[in-house]
Amino acid sequence: MKIAISGKGGVGKTTISAALIRYLSDQGKKVLAIDADPAMNLPGQIGLKIEDYVNFKPLSEMKEFIEERTGAKRGEYGGFFRLNPKVDDIPDMYSLKKDQIKVLVLGSINRGGSGCFCPENVLLKNLLSYVLIERDEWVVVDMDAGLEHLGRGTAKYVDRLIVVVEPGMQSIKTAYKIKELSKDLGFENIFLVANKVTSKEDILFVRENAKDMPLLGYVSFSNKIREAEKIGLPPYEIDERLKEEVAKILESLSLSL
């Protein structure tokens, strides 16, 4: 299954993405995890330390590599470059690895306006298209709220878009903004996961205020998650309830197919 996960900043989207990825790996699944959020926190939440990888850079900052693949020349971004660069070797060559998991960190694209038609963007969008269409494994993409790296032609290959929300109106409003962006890209299967839930009333609040987006499940508010963040460990490794709740979310996800 190919899954994209989005949500308002601070709702715990990356924590839930990482927990889903770790659970799938524990079940013997091969998972390609894509960190498409500019904050680039997914590797740490999975349990990887980027500093252990010599000369690591997110793909968007690998200028020489981008020039090699696209034919673009530095300082000449108004010129010609290849629109279909070679990307099929990138997941194996440039991923961080843990158990059955490969993690690709895309990074952010610096630009003056939206919809940048630049070599970095072309390379990353071609990479995502390849991963979503051709790769025979689970793919989980940790997106920002803007769904920045996905294009119209790519989005239709995502099986499910999960929007993570908190029990609050600002979070719900962001979910609806993401839904509108999703329509423009061609997403059809949009679901919610509620995070930081403290009661049945919280779940009811989400259901009542986002009736047209099915709720897959929820993750409870947990002091263990906060503790894990303080000591620099993935919450998945110290919170058994998180594992149980993620398992139920994946079960609901499978039943939604």
N, C-alpha and C positions, 0 to 999 in steps of 0.2 A: 504494500500500500504506500502511496505517496501522500504525505501530510504536510501542510503548511500551518504554522501556528503564529498568531498575531495577537495584538492587544495593546491597550494603553500602557505607557511607561509606568513601571512600579507595581503592576498587578501580579507579578510573579510568573510571567510568561516563560522566561528562560528556565526557571526552576522546574516548571511543569514539563517543558520540552525535554530537559535533561533527564527527568525522572522517567518519562515515557521511553526515551532512548535506552537508558540503563535497564529498565524492565525488559524491553524487547531483547536486549543482548543477553540478559540472564536466562531468557527462554530459548536461547540458542539461535536467535535470528541475526542475520547480518544486517547491519544498519549503517547507512551513509547519513551522517548528520551534517547539515549545512547551517553555519552561523551567518545569517544575512542581516543581523541586527548590528548597527554601527557600534554599539557598546561592546560587542565581542566578548561576552561573558560565558558563552556556552561551554568552551573547553573546560574552564574551571569548575563549572557546575557538574560536568560529567566526571571530573576527577583527574583531568590532565593539567599539567603545569607547563604553560607555554615557554617559560624560561628554561625548561629542560631541553628544548629544541634549538640547537645552535642556528643563528641567523634566520630565525622564523620571521616571516612577514605575512600579513594578510594578502590575498591575491591582488587586490586593487592597488597595493603599494609596490608590487613587483614590476617596476617600470621597464627594466630590460627584457624581462620575460614577455610582458604585454607587447612591447615593440617587436620582439622576435615573432610572436604568434600572429599579430595583426598587420605587420609591415609598416606601422606608424613610426614616424620620426619625432623624437622629443622636440618640443617647441614648435611643431608644425601640425597641430591638431586640426587645422582647417583643411589639411590636404587629404589625400586618398589613403584608405587602409582597407584590409580585407574584412568583409562582413561575415565570413564563415570560417573563423580561425579554428585550428585543430585544438580540441578540448578533451578528447576521449581518454587521454592518458593522465589528465590532471587529478582525478579522484585517487588514483593509486600512487602517483608520484609526490603529491603535495599535501596529503592529508596527515593529520595527527592520528595516532592509533592507540586504542585501548580495547583489549579483548576482541569482541566481534564488531567493534565500532570504528569507523573512520570519520574524522571530523575535518571538514573544509571550512576555513574562515575566509569569507569574501571581503570583509572590510567595507568602508564607506567610499563614496565617490564625491570628491570635492568639485563643486561646479557653481556657477552663478545662477542658473535657472533650472527649472525642472525639466525632465525628459532629455537629459544630456545625451547627444548622439556622439559619443567619444569612444576611443579604443577600449578603455577600461569597462565601460558599460556594455559594449558589444561582446567583449570576451566573457563577462560574467553572465550575461543573458544567454549566450550560446551554451555556456557550461550548464546552467540550470535546465535549459531545454534538453540537452543530452542526458543529464542525470534523471530527469523526470520521465523521459520517453524511452530511453534505451537501457538504463541500469536495471538489473533483475535482483532487487533487494528492497528492503524497507528504506524509505527516504523520509527524513523529518527535517523540515526547513524552519528554523527559528527566525521569523521575520520581525521587522519593526512595524509600527502601526500604519506606515505609508505603503507597505507592500512594494518597496522601492525596486527591488531587483527583478520582480516578475513582470513580464510583458503579456500582451493579449494572446499571442500565439502559444505561450508557455503555460499560462494559468489553467487552460482547459485540461491539462494532463495531471493536475493535482486532484487526487481522489476526494480529499476532504480538507476544508479550511476550518481550523479550530480557532475561535476567538476567546481568549481568556478574559474573564471579567471578575470584578469584585462586587459585593452587594452594595452598590452605590450608583447614583444617577450619572455621575461624570463618566464612570466606567461604561455604563450602558450606552450613553450617548456616543462614546468613542466606538463602541461595537457597531452602532448603526452607521457611523462614518466609514468604518472599515467595510461594512456591507455594501455601501454605495460604491466605494472604490472597487470592490470585488465584482459588482455588476458590470462595470466598465471593462474589466479584464476578462470577463466570461466565466467567473466562478459560479457554480450552481449549488454546490453542497457545502453550506455554511452551518456550523454547529458551535455551541457555547460550552465552555467549562468554567464553572464558578470556583474561585479561589478565595482563601482566607475566610471560609465559612465557619460561623460560630453556632448556628442554630438552624432549625427547620424553617424559621421565619426568613432567614437569609436566602435559602433556596427558593422559597415561595416568592420573595421579592424579585429575584432574577427571572423566574418563570413568568410572573405577571407583567414585568416591564420589558420583556423581550420575547413576546409570545410567538413571533414568526421565526425565531431561531431556536431549533431544538437544543435542549440541554443534555449533553452526554453524561455528565457527572460532576463531581465537585471534589475539591481538596480542602480539608479542614485547616483552620488557623492553628498554627503549631509553634510552640516555643522552641521545639527542637530544630525547626527550620531556621529560626532566628539565631539559635545557638550555633548551628552549623556555619552560618554566614560569618559569625564572629570569629570562629576558630579556623575558617578557611577550608572546611570540608564540604563535599556535596551533601545536601540534605538527604538524598536518597540513601546514603550510607548509615545514617543514624536514626532515621524515622521510619519505623515499621508501618505505621498507619499510612504514610505517604505511599508506600509500595502497594498496600491493599487498595487504596483509592485509585491509584493509577491503573491497577489491574482491572478494576471495574470500568474505568473510562475506556480502556482498550476493548473490553468485552462489548460495551455499548457501541463502540466504533465499528467493530466487526459486524454486529447485528444491523447496523445502519446501511450496509452495502446492499 
